[in-house]
Amino acid sequence: MKYLITGGAGFIGSHLVKQLLEQNREVVCLDNFNTFYDPKIKEKNIAQATGHPNFILIRGDILDAKLLDKIFKKYKIKKIIHLAALAGVRPSFVSPLKYVETDVNGTICLLEKAKDYNVEQFIFASSSSIYGINKKVPFSENDNVDLQISPYASAKKAAEVYCRTYHHLYKIPITILRFFTVYGPCQRPDMAIHKFARLIHQNKPIQMYGDGSSQRDYTYIDDIITGIMSVLDKSFDFEIFNLGNSETTSLKNLIELIGSLIGKTPEIKKLPDQPGDVPITYANISRAKKMLGYQPKVPIEKGIESFIQWYQNSFTGYEK
Ligand SMILES: NC(=O)c1ccc[n+]([C@@H]2O[C@H](COP(=O)([O-])OP(=O)(O)OC[C@H]3O[C@@H](n4cnc5c(N)ncnc54)[C@H](O)[C@@H]3O)[C@@H](O)[C@H]2O)c1
């Protein structure tokens, strides 16, 4: 059985590739190595996998229907884990159409192929950001998600809608996973934890938007990968699962924690709230616990410690 991982050279994708190869599964990775962040980082993420007998790397675009046809014909893909996306919230305000192109149209291209080639499972990486400014916490999969507050979140929501429609029309088995702020080694350099670590390390001030009381449910990468793997080994008709840690950390405490682990006092520059920032993300994970046996294991203190170790050992070469 062959697994197609889109965005497999990215942060989450490269961890998933590693795990699948460790279990001797056959992986086709499709990634266009875009410049959303330095593609050298993605090359490094995937370097260990290249050369593995069960690994095929295809440098290409999920929007390229002819390429997709070749891939599906040649490799007889049975399962798709669709992670490729433009993933940052703030840049989506600058280029909303690019987000529609990649995150919505790209998802439709893959759903079309899932239909044409009768794939057995389609897993779509969605995001906690689709809950927008949901007042009810923790966020549950059954909550109404009608107000997204960034173009990124709207694109993810639209892609979810297409997943549901394609399931209804063509009976493609689809599982949507709503990830809650994922962190750990190889985290994208644009994400808060990584950015804060870099700035503290370089003795530069951190721009803190709001008063520091906003809260996020930070989820360690290993827990996310375990969650994805447990979906791969089940067959669902159509399901949505939150994958979070189900604990929240305030922005202020996060910055302090990172500073204390690096051994420096962060210099904080307070700025007003930014559009697109939600006050809280907080996952209700009872459905994932019940149906997947999902149980996050890494508390924020331990997870940040692992991230800082990785950052200090292996990332400093790419600092800007
Ligand atoms: N990291 C998080 O905290 C988080 C939270 C919620 C949801 N997600 C979702 O999880 C997925 C992976 O996120 P990530 O943090 O690993 O991001 P990432 O940017 O590191 O990985 C995405 C990968 O997709 C590739 N890609 C982008 N457009 C492509 C295209 N048109 N064709 C082929 N490849 C393309 C990129 O080159 C990149 O390697 C995304 O769908 C993201 O929206 C991530």
The ligand as an SDF file (V2000), in Angstrom:
LIG
                    3D

 44 48  0  0  0  0  0  0  0  0999 V2000
    1.8090   23.8710   12.2330 N   0  0  0  0  0  0  0  0  0  0  0  0
    0.6450   24.0960   12.8320 C   0  0  0  0  0  0  0  0  0  0  0  0
    0.5910   24.5430   13.9950 O   0  0  0  0  0  0  0  0  0  0  0  0
   -0.6470   23.8130   12.1190 C   0  0  0  0  0  0  0  0  0  0  0  0
   -1.8530   24.0580   12.8100 C   0  0  0  0  0  0  0  0  0  0  0  0
   -3.0430   23.8070   12.1620 C   0  0  0  0  0  0  0  0  0  0  0  0
   -3.0540   23.2840   10.8790 C   0  0  0  0  0  0  0  0  0  0  0  0
   -1.8760   23.0740   10.2370 N   0  0  0  0  0  0  0  0  0  0  0  0
   -1.9140   22.5390    8.8680 C   0  0  0  0  0  0  0  0  0  0  0  0
   -1.0360   21.4350    8.7830 O   0  0  0  0  0  0  0  0  0  0  0  0
   -0.4420   21.3790    7.4860 C   0  0  0  0  0  0  0  0  0  0  0  0
    1.0870   21.3470    7.6050 C   0  0  0  0  0  0  0  0  0  0  0  0
    1.5250   22.5200    8.2860 O   0  0  0  0  0  0  0  0  0  0  0  0
    3.0670   22.8050    8.5700 P   0  0  0  0  0  0  0  0  0  0  0  0
    3.1400   23.6460    9.7740 O   0  0  0  0  0  0  0  0  0  0  0  0
    3.8200   21.5260    8.4900 O   0  0  0  0  0  0  0  0  0  0  0  0
    3.4060   23.7450    7.3180 O   0  0  0  0  0  0  0  0  0  0  0  0
    4.6610   23.7300    6.3340 P   0  0  0  0  0  0  0  0  0  0  0  0
    4.5720   25.0230    5.5780 O   0  0  0  0  0  0  0  0  0  0  0  0
    5.9130   23.4250    7.0570 O   0  0  0  0  0  0  0  0  0  0  0  0
    4.3400   22.5190    5.3580 O   0  0  0  0  0  0  0  0  0  0  0  0
    3.5180   22.6580    4.2160 C   0  0  0  0  0  0  0  0  0  0  0  0
    4.2800   22.0760    3.0350 C   0  0  0  0  0  0  0  0  0  0  0  0
    3.4290   22.1450    1.8890 O   0  0  0  0  0  0  0  0  0  0  0  0
    4.2120   22.4870    0.7640 C   0  0  0  0  0  0  0  0  0  0  0  0
    3.3170   23.1030   -0.2240 N   0  0  0  0  0  0  0  0  0  0  0  0
    2.6810   24.2860   -0.1260 C   0  0  0  0  0  0  0  0  0  0  0  0
    1.9750   24.5310   -1.2410 N   0  0  0  0  0  0  0  0  0  0  0  0
    2.1540   23.4510   -2.0590 C   0  0  0  0  0  0  0  0  0  0  0  0
    1.6840   23.1140   -3.3500 C   0  0  0  0  0  0  0  0  0  0  0  0
    0.8920   23.9440   -4.0340 N   0  0  0  0  0  0  0  0  0  0  0  0
    2.0750   21.9440   -3.8880 N   0  0  0  0  0  0  0  0  0  0  0  0
    2.9030   21.1070   -3.2080 C   0  0  0  0  0  0  0  0  0  0  0  0
    3.3780   21.3900   -1.9750 N   0  0  0  0  0  0  0  0  0  0  0  0
    3.0190   22.5400   -1.4060 C   0  0  0  0  0  0  0  0  0  0  0  0
    5.2580   23.4530    1.2930 C   0  0  0  0  0  0  0  0  0  0  0  0
    6.3960   23.5300    0.4720 O   0  0  0  0  0  0  0  0  0  0  0  0
    5.5410   22.8710    2.6760 C   0  0  0  0  0  0  0  0  0  0  0  0
    6.6610   22.0060    2.6340 O   0  0  0  0  0  0  0  0  0  0  0  0
   -0.9750   22.6070    6.7370 C   0  0  0  0  0  0  0  0  0  0  0  0
   -2.0900   22.1930    5.9830 O   0  0  0  0  0  0  0  0  0  0  0  0
   -1.4060   23.5420    7.8480 C   0  0  0  0  0  0  0  0  0  0  0  0
   -2.4200   24.4280    7.4310 O   0  0  0  0  0  0  0  0  0  0  0  0
   -0.6710   23.3350   10.8270 C   0  0  0  0  0  0  0  0  0  0  0  0
  1  2  1  0
  2  3  2  0
  2  4  1  0
  4  5  1  0
  4 44  2  0
  5  6  2  0
  6  7  1  0
  7  8  2  0
  8  9  1  0
  8 44  1  0
  9 10  1  0
  9 42  1  0
 10 11  1  0
 11 12  1  0
 11 40  1  0
 12 13  1  0
 13 14  1  0
 14 15  2  0
 14 16  1  0
 14 17  1  0
 17 18  1  0
 18 19  2  0
 18 20  1  0
 18 21  1  0
 21 22  1  0
 22 23  1  0
 23 24  1  0
 23 38  1  0
 24 25  1  0
 25 26  1  0
 25 36  1  0
 26 27  1  0
 26 35  1  0
 27 28  2  0
 28 29  1  0
 29 30  1  0
 29 35  2  0
 30 31  1  0
 30 32  2  0
 32 33  1  0
 33 34  2  0
 34 35  1  0
 36 37  1  0
 36 38  1  0
 38 39  1  0
 40 41  1  0
 40 42  1  0
 42 43  1  0
M  CHG  2   8   1  16  -1
M  END
$$$$
